[in-house]
Amino acid sequence: MTAPTPFPPCSILLLAGGRGQRMGGQDKGLLAWQGQPLIAHLHQLTRPLTDDLIISCNRNQERYGAYADQLVADPEHDFPGPLAGILAGLAAARHAWLLVLPCDAPCVDAALLQTMRQQAHRDGQPLLVRRGGQWEPLFCLLPRTLLAPLQQAWQAGERSPRRALLALGAQALDCPADDPRLANLNTPQLLAAAVQKRCD
């Protein structure tokens, strides 16, 4: 039986640069879940998959540095949103593709990342996850060639990753509406409710 062709290498970006408004201004990636910072769960999942692990963070760089090969920050200092982090990650990426994940989704698993890479590799198009009809643009796989058109969209005033990426031909990877792997623990209530739970 022929072994599957390995995927080309990709860079991975973990988005941890937000203001944390829903968390009362706390740095979400460093909040504890099941005894570790949220960022540590994503690090454990993605570390074996790349030699270019990038974290977008705008504070606590000394703590995030332990989990990354590179750190990037927004060029503006007023937390302009996740599209700024994606732009910084694309500019820094060492490989032709960039896998993007939010730091507050510790239940994402290797099977989902494998499926994302399979579909993007097959179609050669940027890929966004769609959960039950709702786009999840911070779960995406992007060719580095999108950097220039995304920068143009940014300069024209676009701040929505979903709108910007769909305008550039991003395809959907559809997941069930109740897919637990896509749970965002982005409020104190969700984080507290999930502390004792597993990801299934």
N, C-alpha and C positions, 0 to 999 in steps of 0.2 A: 504494500500500500504506500503510495507516494506521500511524503510528508508535506503539510501545507506550506505554501510560500510565506516566509516571514514578512510581516509588515515593515515598510520603511520606518526608520526611527522618527519619533515625533517629540517635540518639546511639550511640556505640560505646565499650565498656568493655574495656580490656585488663587482665587480672588479673595483677599482679606483686607481690602483697602477702604471699606465703607465707614461711614460715620457711626454706625451702630445705633441709629435713632430708636429702633424698636427694642433695643436692649438698654435703653437709658444712657446711651453714649458709650457703653462698654465695647471693647475690642472683641468682636464676636469670635474670631479665630482662636483666641486665647481662653475662652470660657471652657470650663471643665464639663466633660460628658464621659460617663463611665470611667472616671479616674484619670482622664487625660485631656489636654486641650483639644478642641475640635480640630485644629490644624494637624494635630498628631495623627488622627485617624485617617485623614486624607493623605498624609505623608506616607504612612505605612502601606496604603493601597497603591500609591502611584510611584513610590521610590523604585521598585523593581522594573518599572516600565520605561524608564527614560534616564539618560545621562544629562538631561537639561531640565531640571525641576525649578520652576520660577514661582515666586510668590509676589503678588502685588499687595503692598502694605504701605500705609502712610504714617504709621507710628509703630513703636515697639520693634524697630528693625533688629535690635540686638537679640530679641527672643525668636523672631521669625528666621533669623539667619541660620539657626541650627537645623532648620527643616528644608533648606533650599540650596540649590547651586547658584542661583541668582536672585536678588531682590530688585523689584522695580517699584517706582512710586509715581503718582500722578504729577504731571508738570505744573498743575495748578494746586493751590493749597486749601481750597474750599470744598473738598470732597465732591468733585463734579459727577461722580457716578461710575458704574461698572464699565461703561464703554471706554472711559479713560484708562482703566486698568487693562482692558483687552488691547487697546492700542499700544500701551507700554509693553505688554507681553509680546505682541507681534513684532515690535521693533527690536526686542532683545532676543527673540527665539533663534536658536542655532540650527534648527531643522526646518524642513519645508512645510510641516504641519504643526499646528498648535492645538492641543486638547485643553479646553477651559472647563474648570469646575469651581463652584462656590465653596467657600470654607465651611459653611454651616449645613452641609449635606453629608454627614458622616456615614450614612447608610448606603451610599452608592457602592456598587461592587464591580469586581473585575469583569464579570460577564457583560454588564452594560457597556463598559469601556471597550471590550472586545467587539461587541456588536456595532458600536459607533465607528470604530476603526474599519471594520469590514465594509460597512455601507459606504463610508467616505472613500475608501480605497477603490471600491468597485465603481462608484459614480464619478469620482474626481471632483465633487462639488462640496462646498461648505455644508455643514450638517448642524441642525438644531434639534434638540429633543422636544417632542410635543406630547404632553400628558393629557389624555382624555380630551383632546381638542384645544388644550391651552398650551401655548408656547412656553418653553422654559429656556430662554436664550442664554442663560449662564451655564448651561450644559451644552457645549458645542465643540465642534472640531473644525478648524479653519485653516485654509492654506495661507501661508505667509504672504502670498501675492495680494491678499485683500488689504494689506496695510495701507497702500496709497489710496485706493478708493474710500476706505473707511476714514482716513485722515481728511479727505476732501469732504465727506459727509459731516465730519465733526466741525470743520471750518465753516460749513454752511449752516451750522446750528443744530445738527441732529445730536441727540443725547440718548436715544433709545436703542439699545443693542438689537432688540427684535426688529424694529423698523429698518435699521441700517442693514442688517444681515439679510433680511428677506428681500430687500431691494436689490441685493447683490446675488440673488439666485440661490440662497440657502435652501436645502431640502430638509424634509422632516424625517425624524426617526420617531415613530409613534409608540408610545407606552401606555399601559392602562391608566385610567384616572386614579386608581387607588394603588399605584405602584409604590411600595414603601421605600424603594431605593432613592426616590426623588424627594423625600421629606426634607423640608427646610426647617431647621430648628432656629428660627430667626426672631422669636419673642421669648421673654422669660417664662411664659406659661408653657409654650411648646417644649422648651428645653427642660423645664422641671418635670413635665409629664413624661418625657422620654428618658429621663435619667435612669430609671430602673428597667426600661424596656430594651429588648433587642431589636434588630432591624428586620423583623419578619412578622 
